[in-house]
Amino acid sequence: MRIELERRLQVSKLFGFLSPLLALMLALIAGTIMFALLGKDPVEALDAFFVEPLLEIWSLHELAIKAGPLILIAVGLCVCYRSNNWNIGAEGQFTIGAVAGSYIPIVFTDWHSPMVLPLMLIAGAIGGALYAAIPALLKAHFNTNEILTSLMLVYIAQLYLDWLTRGPWRDPQGHNFPQSIDFPPEATLPAIWEDSGRAHWGIVFAIVAAILAWFMMKYTLKGFEITVLGQSERAGRFAGFSSRKMVWFGFLFSGALAGLAGISEVAGSIGHLQPAISPGYGFTAIIVAFLARLNPLGAILSGFVLALTYLGGEAAQLSPGISAKAASVFQGLLLFFVLSCDTLIYYKIRLTWSRVRGGAA
């Protein structure tokens, strides 16, 4: 017996629309079973994951803080993936963006100017784009698999950040802790509503980027080019579009937004560089992008959903006593069901049988 996937001649628009909701429902069912197997009350666990973080004003601020980088990175990945370029290294571009943007307040400590923060944001975006240019160059000119190269560059970026914060950029007055100096006020993203919480302008950047990317994809020639080349490179060539230039565009665009997310996180939530600046935003944003069906506007909603799993995972450690790894498992289940539902919408499973006669199958 052999299992094959056969492409459907007609795809159901209804199930295409309901696919993310179905995946989320299946993930909740699987999560309920997982919590029960762990000996925890599933109702209490799901309440801690998805309800408790929404009951307090301060926790809504924390939700916005975690959703900001997820949405910003996912918007870039939506555009990149729709062009049929697979940037898996957004976590590394996030890290390099944070490093590049932090160079200004760490090195030029005596420079106090309103221009510091805008230059930091620009430097972060450029840093992320330049780091994404490495796998773009390797794919466009050497036909290297971008999934492998972009992924491996993540670990180089993380080790580089670790070396910086433990070495040349370590705060001499920091009691030997591996972190840089604290950023001055002019190098810090201000809070939106400082009296009620610490949510900063990073979430605004993310929502604006999602709207602009959606407009680009729907109403501009560049969006049409991305769609055509993503669906058929051969058709794109007939239309006069360059697949090589699209590789560069997809990676530079997604890398710039990941770098902007990195410096926004450091300048807004953390206030200095340290070895760990991300709980895995770059990888989780891949789930956000697919849950949004590669729609930049959909990334706003799915970004908040995945941010809720981060916040809920922290809350679940306190009340039901669930390990923080349970949140990661739940995110993995969500990605699995999203991809599974999409696969079954576009393909049908066929079982084939072969009989052996006279030594030939």
RAZI-V927397 format. One record per pair of residues at least 12 apart in sequence whose ideal C-beta (glycine too) atoms are under 10 Angstrom apart, sorted by sequence separation. I is the first residue (numbers start at 1). GAP is how many residues later the second one is. D is the distance in Angstrom with one decimal. If there is no record, write none. Layout:
BEGIN
i->[I	I]
gap->[GAP	GAP]
d->[D	D]
END
This chain:
BEGIN
i->[104	105	134	135	137	138	165	166	168	169	188	189	192	224	229	265	266	288	290	291	313	315	29	32	35	53	77	104	135	136	165	166	189	228	229	230	233	265	288	289	292	313	314	28	31	32	35	73	76	105	132	135	136	164	165	225	229	285	288	289	291	310	312	313	316	31	104	105	134	135	138	163	165	189	224	225	226	262	287	288	291	312	313	74	101	103	104	134	135	162	164	189	225	229	230	262	265	287	288	311	313	73	76	103	135	224	225	229	261	285	288	309	310	313	28	31	72	73	101	102	104	132	135	228	229	285	287	288	309	310	312	313	31	101	104	131	134	222	262	284	287	288	308	309	73	100	101	103	104	221	225	226	229	230	261	262	28	69	73	101	102	103	132	225	229	261	285	306	309	310	28	72	98	100	101	102	131	134	284	287	309	100	101	131	226	258	284	97	99	100	101	103	222	225	226	258	261	306	69	99	100	101	102	131	281	284	306	309	97	98	100	101	131	281	284	97	100	101	222	226	258	96	97	99	100	257	306	97	98	99	100	128	281	305	306	94	96	97	98	100	127	280	93	96	97	100	222	254	279	93	95	96	97	99	302	95	96	97	93	94	96	97	279	93	96	97	254	279	92	93	95	96	302	93	94	216	90	93	92	93	92	93	213	93	89	90	92	93	89	92	284	288	291	213	284	287	290	291	87	89	279	283	287	290	293	89	288	291	292	88	209	210	284	287	288	291	87	209	279	280	283	287	290	86	87	279	286	287	289	290	293	85	284	85	206	209	280	284	287	76	80	205	209	283	287	290	76	86	85	206	73	85	205	206	76	80	205	89	93	96	88	89	92	95	96	99	106	202	206	86	87	88	89	91	92	95	98	102	202	205	86	87	88	89	90	91	92	93	94	96	97	204	85	86	88	89	92	93	95	96	99	103	107	202	203	85	87	88	89	91	92	95	96	99	102	106	107	202	87	88	89	91	92	94	95	98	102	106	120	201	202	205	86	87	88	89	90	91	92	93	94	95	96	200	230	85	86	88	89	92	95	96	99	106	200	202	203	80	88	89	91	92	95	99	103	117	120	201	202	89	91	95	102	116	120	200	201	202	89	92	116	117	119	120	121	200	92	116	117	120	199	200	99	116	117	198	199	115	116	117	198	109	112	114	116	117	111	112	113	117	106	112	113	189	105	106	109	111	112	189	105	111	189	105	106	189	190	191	217	218	102	105	109	188	189	190	217	218	102	104	105	108	187	188	189	217	218	121	187	188	189	216	217	99	102	105	106	121	188	214	215	105	188	189	210	213	214	215	104	105	183	188	213	214	117	121	183	187	188	212	213	214	102	183	187	210	211	214	101	180	210	211	213	214	183	184	209	210	182	183	210	182	183	210	211	180	181	182	183	207	209	210	179	180	181	209	210	179	180	181	207	179	180	206	207	210	179	180	206	177	178	179	178	179	207	177	178	203	206	174	178	174	203	146	150	161	171	203	140	171	140	141	169	170	140	146	150	169	203	139	140	146	150	157	140	141	140	165	136	139	140	165	166	138	139	164	165	166	137	165	136	137	139	140	164	165	135	136	139	161	162	163	165	136	161	162	136	137	161	162	133	136	161	132	135	136	159	161	134	158	161	132	133	136	158	132	133	136	158	131	132	135	158	68	132	134	129	130	132	133	129	132	128	129	131	132	129	130	132	157	65	126	128	129	130	132	125	128	129	131	132	64	127	128	129	131	154	126	127	128	129	130	154	61	72	125	126	128	129	61	68	71	72	75	125	127	128	129	61	65	67	68	71	74	75	78	124	125	127	128	151	64	65	66	68	69	72	73	75	76	125	126	127	128	63	64	65	68	69	71	72	75	79	122	124	125	126	128	61	62	64	65	67	68	71	72	74	75	78	79	82	124	125	127	128	57	60	61	62	63	64	67	68	69	70	71	72	73	74	75	78	123	124	125	127	60	61	62	65	66	68	69	72	75	76	79	122	123	124	125	57	58	59	61	64	65	68	71	72	75	79	121	122	124	125	57	58	60	61	64	67	68	71	75	78	121	124	125	57	58	63	64	67	123	124	56	58	82	85	122	124	61	64	83	84	121	124	64	79	83	120	121	124	79	82	83	85	120	81	82	83	84	85	80	83	84	117	120	121	79	82	83	84	120	82	83	84	81	82	84	80	83	117	79	116	84	83	85	93	97	101	84	96	97	100	101	104	83	97	98	99	102	85	93	94	97	98	101	102	105	84	85	89	93	96	97	98	100	101	105	83	84	85	87	92	93	94	95	96	97	98	99	100	101	83	85	86	87	90	93	94	95	97	98	99	101	102	85	86	89	90	93	94	97	98	101	102	80	83	84	85	87	89	92	93	94	96	97	98	101	106	80	83	87	90	91	93	94	95	96	97	98	99	105	106	82	83	85	87	90	93	94	97	98	102	105	80	81	85	89	90	93	94	97	98	79	80	83	92	94	102	103	79	80	83	87	90	91	94	95	102	80	90	94	98	101	77	80	81	76	79	80	99	76	79	80	98	102	76	77	78	98	76	77	80	75	76	79	80	95	99	75	76	78	98	74	76	77	98	73	76	77	73	75	76	95	74	75	76	94	95	73	74	76	94	72	73	76	71	72	73	75	94	95	72	73	74	91	94	95	69	72	73	94	69	72	73	91	93	94	71	72	91	92	69	70	90	91	94	69	72	90	91	68	69	72	89	90	91	88	89	90	91	69	87	88	90	91	68	69	90	68	88	65	66	69	87	90	65	68	69	86	68	65	66	65	73	77	81	62	74	78	82	69	73	74	77	81	69	72	73	76	77	80	81	69	73	74	75	78	79	70	73	74	77	78	69	70	73	74	77	78	82	66	68	69	72	73	74	75	76	77	81	82	70	71	74	75	78	80	82	66	69	70	73	74	77	78	79	69	73	74	78	70	71	74	75	77	78	79	66	70	71	74	78	70	77	78	74	75	76	78	67	71	75	78	74	75	77	75	76	74	75	71	74	75	73	74	72	71	74	75	70	71	74	70	71	73	71	72	67	70	71	74	67	70	71	67	69	70	67	68	70	71	67	70	71	66	67	70	66	67	69	67	68	64	66	67	70	63	66	67	65	66	64	66	67	63	66	67	62	63	65	66	65	63	62	63	66	59	62	63	60	59	62	59	53	54	50	53	59	53	59	51	53	54	50	53	54	49	50	52	53	49	52	53	50	51	53	49	50	53	49	52	53	27	48	49	51	52	47	48	49	50	46	48	49	50	52	23	24	45	48	49	52	23	47	48	47	48	20	21	46	48	20	45	48	49	19	20	44	47	48	20	47	48	49	19	45	46	48	20	44	45	17	40	44	45	16	43	44	45	49	20	24	31	41	42	44	49	40	41	40	20	24	35	39	40	45	49	20	27	38	39	40	38	38	46	20	35	38	45	40	35	34	38	35	34	31	34	35	31	34	31	30	31	34	30	28	31	27	30	31	27	29	30	27	28	27	28	30	26	27	30	26	27	29	27	28	23	24	26	27	23	26	27	23	25	26	23	24	20	23	24	26	22	23	26	22	23	25	20	23	24	19	20	22	23	19	22	23	21	19	20	19	20	22	18	19	22	16	19	15	16	19	15	18	15	16	15	16	14	13	12	11	12	11	8	11	8	5	8	5	7	8	9	7	8	5	6	7	5	6	4	5	6	4	5	6	4	5	3	4	6	3	4	2	3	4	2	3	1	2	1	2	1	2	1]
gap->[12	12	12	12	12	12	12	12	12	12	12	12	12	12	12	12	12	12	12	12	12	12	13	13	13	13	13	13	13	13	13	13	13	13	13	13	13	13	13	13	13	13	13	14	14	14	14	14	14	14	14	14	14	14	14	14	14	14	14	14	14	14	14	14	14	15	15	15	15	15	15	15	15	15	15	15	15	15	15	15	15	15	15	16	16	16	16	16	16	16	16	16	16	16	16	16	16	16	16	16	16	17	17	17	17	17	17	17	17	17	17	17	17	17	18	18	18	18	18	18	18	18	18	18	18	18	18	18	18	18	18	18	19	19	19	19	19	19	19	19	19	19	19	19	20	20	20	20	20	20	20	20	20	20	20	20	21	21	21	21	21	21	21	21	21	21	21	21	21	21	22	22	22	22	22	22	22	22	22	22	22	23	23	23	23	23	23	24	24	24	24	24	24	24	24	24	24	24	25	25	25	25	25	25	25	25	25	25	26	26	26	26	26	26	26	27	27	27	27	27	27	28	28	28	28	28	28	29	29	29	29	29	29	29	29	30	30	30	30	30	30	30	31	31	31	31	31	31	31	32	32	32	32	32	32	33	33	33	34	34	34	34	34	35	35	35	35	35	36	36	36	36	36	37	37	37	38	38	39	39	40	40	40	41	42	42	42	42	43	43	43	43	43	44	44	44	44	44	45	45	45	45	45	45	45	46	46	46	46	47	47	47	47	47	47	47	48	48	48	48	48	48	48	49	49	49	49	49	49	49	49	50	50	51	51	51	51	51	51	52	52	52	52	52	52	52	53	53	54	54	55	55	55	55	56	56	56	57	57	57	58	58	58	58	58	58	58	58	58	59	59	59	59	59	59	59	59	59	59	59	60	60	60	60	60	60	60	60	60	60	60	60	61	61	61	61	61	61	61	61	61	61	61	61	61	62	62	62	62	62	62	62	62	62	62	62	62	62	63	63	63	63	63	63	63	63	63	63	63	63	63	63	64	64	64	64	64	64	64	64	64	64	64	64	64	65	65	65	65	65	65	65	65	65	65	65	65	66	66	66	66	66	66	66	66	66	66	66	66	67	67	67	67	67	67	67	67	67	68	68	68	68	68	68	68	68	69	69	69	69	69	69	70	70	70	70	70	71	71	71	71	72	72	72	72	72	73	73	73	73	74	74	74	74	75	75	75	75	75	75	76	76	76	77	77	77	77	77	77	77	78	78	78	78	78	78	78	78	79	79	79	79	79	79	79	79	79	80	80	80	80	80	80	81	81	81	81	81	81	81	81	82	82	82	82	82	82	82	83	83	83	83	83	83	84	84	84	84	84	84	84	84	85	85	85	85	85	85	86	86	86	86	86	86	87	87	87	87	88	88	88	89	89	89	89	90	90	90	90	90	90	90	91	91	91	91	91	92	92	92	92	93	93	93	93	93	94	94	94	95	95	95	96	96	96	97	97	97	97	98	98	100	100	101	101	101	101	101	102	102	103	103	103	103	104	104	104	104	104	105	105	105	105	105	106	106	107	107	108	108	108	108	108	109	109	109	109	109	110	110	111	111	111	111	111	111	112	112	112	112	112	112	112	113	113	113	114	114	114	114	115	115	115	116	116	116	116	116	117	117	117	118	118	118	118	119	119	119	119	120	120	120	120	121	121	121	122	122	122	122	123	123	124	124	124	124	125	125	125	125	126	126	126	126	126	126	127	127	127	127	127	128	128	128	128	128	128	129	129	129	129	129	129	130	130	130	130	130	130	131	131	131	131	131	131	131	131	131	132	132	132	132	132	132	132	132	132	132	132	132	132	133	133	133	133	133	133	133	133	133	133	133	133	133	134	134	134	134	134	134	134	134	134	134	134	134	134	134	135	135	135	135	135	135	135	135	135	135	135	135	135	135	135	135	135	136	136	136	136	136	136	136	136	136	136	136	136	136	136	136	136	136	136	136	136	137	137	137	137	137	137	137	137	137	137	137	137	137	137	137	138	138	138	138	138	138	138	138	138	138	138	138	138	138	138	139	139	139	139	139	139	139	139	139	139	139	139	139	140	140	140	140	140	140	140	141	141	141	141	141	141	142	142	142	142	142	142	143	143	143	143	143	143	144	144	144	144	144	145	145	145	145	145	146	146	146	146	146	146	147	147	147	147	147	148	148	148	149	149	149	150	150	150	151	151	152	153	158	158	158	158	159	159	159	159	159	159	160	160	160	160	160	161	161	161	161	161	161	161	161	162	162	162	162	162	162	162	162	162	162	163	163	163	163	163	163	163	163	163	163	163	163	163	163	164	164	164	164	164	164	164	164	164	164	164	164	164	165	165	165	165	165	165	165	165	165	165	166	166	166	166	166	166	166	166	166	166	166	166	166	166	167	167	167	167	167	167	167	167	167	167	167	167	167	167	168	168	168	168	168	168	168	168	168	168	168	169	169	169	169	169	169	169	169	169	170	170	170	170	170	170	170	171	171	171	171	171	171	171	171	171	172	172	172	172	172	173	173	173	174	174	174	174	175	175	175	175	175	176	176	176	176	177	177	177	178	178	178	178	178	178	179	179	179	179	180	180	180	180	181	181	181	182	182	182	182	183	183	183	183	183	184	184	184	184	185	185	185	186	186	186	186	186	186	187	187	187	187	187	187	188	188	188	188	189	189	189	189	189	189	190	190	190	190	191	191	191	191	191	192	192	192	192	193	193	193	193	193	193	194	194	194	194	195	195	195	195	195	196	196	196	197	198	199	199	199	199	199	200	200	200	200	201	203	203	204	205	205	205	207	207	207	207	208	208	208	208	208	209	209	209	209	209	209	209	210	210	210	210	210	210	211	211	211	211	211	212	212	212	212	212	212	212	213	213	213	213	213	213	213	213	213	213	213	214	214	214	214	214	214	214	215	215	215	215	215	215	215	215	216	216	216	216	217	217	217	217	217	217	217	218	218	218	218	218	219	219	219	220	220	220	220	221	221	221	221	222	222	222	223	223	224	224	225	225	225	226	226	227	228	228	228	229	229	229	230	230	230	231	231	232	232	232	232	233	233	233	234	234	234	235	235	235	235	236	236	236	237	237	237	238	238	238	239	239	240	240	240	240	241	241	241	242	242	243	243	243	244	244	244	245	245	245	245	246	247	248	248	248	249	249	249	251	252	252	253	254	254	255	255	255	256	256	257	257	257	258	258	258	259	259	259	259	260	260	260	261	261	261	262	262	262	263	263	263	264	264	264	264	264	265	265	265	265	266	266	266	266	266	267	267	267	267	267	267	268	268	268	269	269	270	270	270	270	271	271	271	271	272	272	272	272	272	273	273	273	273	274	274	274	274	275	275	275	276	276	276	276	277	277	277	277	277	278	278	278	278	278	278	278	279	279	280	281	281	281	281	281	281	281	282	282	282	282	282	283	284	284	285	285	285	285	286	287	288	288	291	292	295	295	295	296	296	298	299	299	299	300	302	302	303	303	303	304	304	304	305	305	306	306	306	307	307	307	308	308	308	309	309	310	310	310	310	311	311	311	312	312	312	313	313	314	314	314	314	315	315	315	316	316	316	317	317	317	318	318	318	318	319	319	319	320	321	321	322	322	322	323	323	323	325	325	326	326	326	327	327	329	329	330	330	331	332	333	334	334	335	336	336	337	338	338	339	339	339	339	340	340	341	341	341	342	342	343	343	343	344	344	344	345	345	346	346	346	347	347	348	348	348	349	349	350	350	351	351	352	352	353]
d->[6.0	9.0	9.9	8.7	9.4	9.1	9.1	4.4	9.7	8.2	8.3	5.2	7.2	10.0	5.5	6.2	9.7	9.4	8.5	8.9	8.6	9.9	9.9	8.1	9.9	9.7	6.2	9.0	8.6	9.3	4.8	9.1	6.2	6.3	8.5	10.0	8.7	7.0	9.4	7.9	9.7	6.5	8.0	9.5	7.8	6.8	9.1	9.8	7.1	9.8	9.8	4.2	8.9	9.4	5.6	7.8	5.7	8.3	4.8	9.4	7.0	9.6	9.6	2.7	9.7	7.0	5.7	6.9	7.0	4.2	10.0	9.8	6.1	9.8	8.7	9.2	9.1	7.2	7.8	5.0	7.4	6.9	7.8	8.7	9.4	9.8	5.3	8.1	8.9	7.6	7.8	9.0	4.9	9.3	8.2	7.7	7.6	9.9	9.3	9.1	9.7	5.0	8.7	8.4	9.1	9.0	9.0	4.9	9.1	9.6	8.0	9.5	6.4	7.7	7.0	7.8	9.9	8.6	8.4	7.3	9.8	7.4	6.8	9.5	9.4	7.9	9.4	5.2	5.3	9.6	8.7	8.9	9.8	4.2	6.5	9.3	6.1	10.0	8.6	9.2	6.0	8.9	9.9	8.8	8.3	8.7	6.5	6.6	9.8	9.7	9.0	6.9	9.7	8.9	6.9	8.8	9.4	9.8	6.6	8.1	8.6	9.5	8.7	6.9	9.2	8.5	8.1	9.8	5.7	8.6	8.5	9.3	9.8	9.5	4.7	8.2	6.8	9.5	5.5	9.4	5.7	4.8	3.3	9.8	7.8	8.7	8.8	9.4	9.5	5.6	8.2	8.6	9.6	8.6	7.6	6.4	8.4	9.8	7.1	8.6	8.6	8.9	9.6	9.2	9.4	8.4	6.6	7.8	8.3	6.6	6.6	6.7	6.8	9.5	7.8	4.0	2.6	9.2	7.8	9.5	8.0	8.6	6.7	6.6	7.5	9.6	7.7	8.3	8.1	9.8	9.7	9.9	9.0	8.4	9.8	9.3	9.9	4.8	8.8	8.0	10.0	9.1	9.9	4.9	3.7	8.5	9.8	9.5	6.5	9.9	9.3	5.9	8.5	9.4	9.5	8.8	9.5	9.5	8.0	6.9	7.7	7.7	9.2	4.0	4.2	9.8	9.6	9.9	8.9	7.8	8.4	8.9	9.3	9.0	9.4	9.5	8.4	5.0	6.3	5.1	8.6	9.9	8.4	9.8	7.9	8.2	9.4	9.8	7.2	9.7	9.9	9.8	6.9	8.5	8.9	5.9	9.3	8.1	6.5	8.8	9.1	9.7	8.4	6.7	8.9	6.5	9.8	9.7	9.7	8.9	9.8	9.9	6.0	6.0	9.7	5.4	7.1	6.1	9.2	7.7	8.8	4.5	5.0	9.4	8.6	9.1	7.4	9.7	9.9	6.7	8.0	8.9	9.7	7.9	8.7	7.9	8.7	9.0	7.1	8.8	8.8	9.0	9.3	9.6	9.6	7.6	9.8	9.4	7.4	9.1	9.4	9.6	6.6	7.5	8.9	9.9	8.1	8.6	8.4	8.8	7.8	8.9	7.3	9.7	9.9	7.9	9.0	8.7	8.4	8.8	6.8	5.2	9.7	9.5	8.3	7.7	9.4	9.6	7.3	6.1	5.7	8.6	8.4	7.6	8.1	8.9	8.7	8.3	9.0	9.3	9.5	9.8	6.3	5.1	9.1	3.1	4.7	8.6	9.4	5.1	7.1	9.8	9.9	9.3	9.0	9.9	10.0	5.0	5.6	9.4	3.7	4.1	9.8	5.9	8.9	9.4	8.6	3.8	5.3	4.6	7.8	4.8	7.6	8.2	5.9	7.4	9.9	5.5	8.7	7.7	6.8	9.6	7.7	9.4	9.5	5.0	8.4	9.3	6.9	7.6	10.0	9.7	7.7	7.5	9.1	9.5	9.7	9.5	5.1	3.7	7.7	8.2	6.6	9.2	9.4	8.4	9.2	9.7	8.0	9.6	7.7	7.1	5.3	9.5	9.0	9.3	9.7	9.6	4.9	9.6	7.8	9.8	8.0	9.0	6.1	8.2	7.1	7.7	8.1	9.3	7.8	9.6	9.5	9.6	8.6	3.7	9.7	9.7	6.3	9.1	8.7	7.0	8.9	4.8	5.9	8.4	9.3	8.7	5.0	7.4	7.5	7.0	6.6	6.5	9.5	7.0	9.3	8.8	6.7	8.8	5.3	5.7	9.9	9.0	8.5	6.3	8.0	8.8	9.0	6.2	7.8	9.4	9.2	9.1	8.2	9.2	9.9	8.3	9.2	9.6	6.7	4.8	9.9	9.6	4.8	8.4	8.2	9.3	9.8	9.5	6.3	9.7	9.6	5.7	3.6	6.6	9.4	9.8	6.2	7.1	8.4	8.4	9.5	10.0	7.7	8.3	9.1	9.9	9.9	7.1	8.8	3.9	9.8	9.6	9.2	9.5	4.3	9.5	7.1	8.8	7.9	6.2	3.9	4.6	9.7	8.2	6.3	8.9	10.0	8.2	8.5	8.9	8.5	9.9	9.9	9.2	7.7	9.1	9.1	9.3	4.6	7.1	8.5	9.5	8.8	9.7	7.8	5.8	9.5	5.4	8.7	5.5	6.0	5.6	8.7	9.9	9.8	5.0	8.9	9.6	9.3	5.2	8.9	9.7	6.5	9.9	9.9	9.7	4.9	8.8	9.8	5.3	4.0	8.5	6.1	8.5	6.4	7.4	7.6	9.9	9.4	4.2	6.6	7.9	9.4	8.2	5.4	9.7	7.2	8.8	9.6	10.0	9.3	7.9	8.0	9.8	7.6	9.6	9.7	9.4	8.6	8.0	9.5	9.4	4.7	9.4	9.6	6.3	9.8	8.9	8.3	7.6	9.2	9.6	9.2	9.3	4.4	8.8	9.5	5.4	6.2	5.4	9.9	9.7	9.3	6.9	5.7	7.1	8.9	5.2	5.4	8.3	9.8	8.8	9.0	9.4	9.0	5.2	8.0	7.1	9.4	9.2	9.3	8.8	8.5	4.6	7.6	8.8	6.4	8.7	7.5	3.6	8.7	9.5	6.3	6.8	9.6	7.2	8.7	8.2	9.8	8.9	6.5	9.8	8.7	4.3	6.3	8.2	9.4	9.5	6.1	9.1	8.9	9.9	8.5	9.3	8.0	8.5	6.3	7.1	4.6	2.5	9.0	7.9	6.0	7.6	8.8	7.5	9.7	9.7	10.0	9.8	8.5	4.4	9.2	7.3	9.9	4.4	4.1	8.6	8.2	8.1	8.7	5.5	8.9	7.3	7.1	9.4	9.0	7.3	8.8	8.4	8.5	8.3	7.3	8.5	7.3	4.7	6.3	8.5	8.2	9.3	8.8	7.1	4.4	9.7	1.9	9.4	7.8	8.6	9.4	7.8	7.6	8.7	9.4	8.7	8.8	7.4	5.0	6.8	9.5	8.1	7.0	9.9	8.7	6.8	6.3	8.7	9.8	8.0	8.9	7.1	9.5	8.0	9.8	9.4	5.6	3.8	9.2	9.1	4.1	5.0	5.8	9.9	9.3	4.9	9.5	6.5	6.8	7.4	4.1	7.1	9.2	4.1	3.8	9.1	9.8	4.9	6.9	9.8	7.3	4.7	4.4	8.0	8.5	9.0	8.7	2.7	7.9	8.3	8.4	6.3	8.3	9.7	7.9	7.0	9.6	9.9	8.4	9.3	8.9	8.5	5.5	9.3	7.9	7.1	5.8	7.7	7.3	9.4	7.1	7.5	5.8	8.7	7.8	7.7	9.8	10.0	8.3	9.3	9.9	7.3	8.5	4.0	8.3	7.3	4.8	7.7	8.2	4.9	6.9	9.3	8.9	5.8	7.7	5.1	4.9	7.8	9.2	4.5	7.2	8.7	6.1	8.5	8.1	6.3	2.8	9.9	6.2	8.2	9.3	9.4	9.4	7.2	7.4	9.3	9.4	8.9	9.7	9.1	9.6	9.5	9.3	8.4	9.1	5.9	8.2	10.0	9.4	4.7	5.7	7.2	8.3	8.6	5.6	8.4	9.2	9.3	9.9	6.5	9.6	6.7	8.4	9.0	5.8	4.4	9.5	8.8	7.8	6.4	9.2	4.8	7.9	6.0	4.7	9.8	9.2	7.9	8.8	7.2	9.6	10.0	6.9	9.6	9.7	9.6	9.6	9.4	9.0	8.1	7.6	8.5	8.6	8.2	6.8	8.5	9.8	8.9	9.0	9.9	9.3	9.1	7.2	7.5	9.3	6.2	7.8	7.2	7.0	9.7	8.2	5.6	9.2	4.4	8.7	2.4	10.0	8.4	3.1	8.3	5.1	9.2	9.3	7.0	9.2	8.3	9.5	8.9	6.4	6.3	8.7	7.9	7.3	8.5	7.9	8.7	9.2	5.8	6.5	8.6	4.7	9.0	7.0	3.6	8.7	10.0	5.9	4.0	9.9	9.4	7.7	3.8	6.9	3.5	5.4	6.9	7.8	9.7	7.1	8.3	6.3	9.4	8.4	8.3	5.5	9.2	7.2	5.3	8.8	6.8	8.6	9.5	4.3	5.0	8.5	7.9	9.7	5.7	6.1	9.9	8.7	6.7	8.8	9.0	7.1	8.4	9.3	9.8	7.3	4.4	8.8	4.0	9.1	4.5	9.9	9.6	8.7	8.1	8.3	8.6	9.5	7.4	9.1	8.8	8.6	8.5	4.0	8.9	9.7	9.9	8.1	9.8	6.6	6.6	9.5	8.4	8.4	9.3	7.6	9.8	5.1	9.4	9.5	9.8	8.8	9.7	9.4	6.6	8.5	8.7	5.5	4.0	7.1	9.3	6.6	8.7	6.8	9.6	9.5	9.6	8.6	10.0	5.7	5.5	9.4	9.2	3.3	8.7	10.0	10.0	9.3	8.4	7.3	10.0	5.6	9.4	7.1	8.4	8.4	7.7	3.5	8.3	9.9	5.9	6.0	6.9	8.8	9.9	9.5	8.0	7.0	6.3	9.7	8.9	5.9	5.3	4.9	8.6	9.6	7.5	9.6	9.5	9.8	10.0	9.7	9.1	9.5	6.5	6.1	8.1	9.7	6.3	5.1	4.9	8.5	4.1	8.9	6.8	7.2	9.9	8.5	9.4	7.0	7.1	9.2	8.3	8.0	2.7	8.7	4.0	7.3	3.8	5.6	7.2	7.6	9.4	7.3	7.7	9.1	8.6	9.6	9.7	8.5	6.9	9.5	8.1	5.8	9.5	6.6	5.3	7.5	7.6	7.1	9.9	9.6	9.5	9.1	9.5	8.3	7.9	8.9	9.5	8.7	7.4	8.9	5.4	9.9	9.0	8.7	9.4	9.4	9.5	9.4	9.9	6.1	9.9	5.9	6.2	7.5	9.0	6.0	8.3	6.3	8.7	8.1	9.9	9.5	8.7	8.8	8.8	9.3	5.8	8.5	4.3	7.9	4.9	4.5	9.4	3.7	7.8	4.2	9.1	5.1	8.4	9.3	8.5	8.2	8.7	8.5	9.1	8.7	8.9	5.5	9.1	6.1	8.1	3.8	8.2	6.5	9.3	9.5	8.2	9.2	5.3	7.7	4.5	9.6	8.7	8.3	7.6	8.3	9.0	4.6	8.9	7.0	8.7	9.0	8.1	6.5	7.1	9.5	5.2	10.0	6.7	5.1	9.6	9.7	9.4	9.3	9.7	9.0	8.1	9.1	9.3	4.8	5.9	8.1	9.1	8.4	10.0	9.5	9.1	5.3	9.0	4.2	8.6	9.0	9.0	8.9	5.4	7.2	8.8	8.1	5.7	5.9	9.8	9.2	8.9	8.4	8.4	9.9	8.4	3.6	8.6	8.2	4.2	7.9	9.8	8.7	8.3	9.6	8.1	9.4	9.3	4.7	5.6	8.4	8.8	4.8	5.7	8.9	8.9	9.0	7.9	8.3	8.4	8.4	3.8	8.5	6.7	3.9	8.3	8.2	8.4	8.0	9.3	9.0	5.5	5.0	9.3	8.7	6.4	9.8	6.1	9.2	8.7	9.0	5.5	9.7	10.0	5.8	9.6	9.5	6.6	8.7	9.8	9.0	7.8	9.0	6.0	9.7	9.6	8.1	9.6	9.1	9.0	6.1	4.2	9.4	7.4	8.2	8.8	5.5	6.6	7.2	9.7	9.5	8.4	8.3	8.6	5.8	5.8	3.3	4.9	9.9	9.9	6.1	7.0	9.3	8.6	9.2	8.9	9.9	9.6	8.6	9.3	7.2	9.9	9.2	9.1	7.7	9.1	4.8	5.6	7.3	7.1	9.2	4.2	9.2	8.7	8.6	9.9	9.1	7.8	5.3	6.0	4.9	9.1	9.4	7.4	8.9	8.2	5.5	6.4	8.6	9.7	8.5	7.2	8.6	9.5	7.5	9.9	6.8	4.8	8.8	8.6	5.1	9.5	7.9	9.8	10.0	5.9	8.7	7.7	9.2	9.6	10.0	9.4	9.5	7.7	10.0	6.6	4.9	9.0	7.3	9.0	9.9	7.3	8.0	7.5	7.2	9.5	9.0	9.7	5.9	9.5	6.9	10.0	9.2	7.7	8.3	9.9	8.8	7.1	9.6	7.5	7.6	7.2	8.3	6.6	9.5	10.0	7.7	8.2	9.2	5.2	7.8	8.3	8.9	6.5	6.7	4.9	8.9	8.8	9.5	9.0	9.3	9.2	4.7	9.2	8.6	8.0	4.3	7.5	8.8	8.9	9.3	8.0	9.7	9.2	6.8	8.9	5.2	6.6	4.4	8.4	8.7	8.5	9.3	8.5	7.7	9.6	3.9	8.4	8.1	7.7	4.3	7.6	9.2	8.4	9.9	9.5	7.5	9.8	9.4	6.6	9.7	4.8	7.5	5.4	8.2	9.4	9.7	7.8	4.5	9.1	9.7	8.7	5.9	9.5	9.6	8.9	8.1	8.5	5.8	9.8	9.4	8.6	5.7	5.3	8.7	9.9	9.8	6.6	6.1	9.9	5.9	9.3	9.7	7.8	7.2	6.2	9.2	6.5	6.4	9.7	5.6	5.6	8.9	6.3	8.1	4.2	5.4	9.1	7.4	7.9	9.4	6.5	5.0	7.5	7.5	6.3	4.8	9.9	7.6	7.8	8.9	6.1	5.9	7.3	8.0	5.9	4.8	7.3	7.8	5.7	7.1	8.2]
END
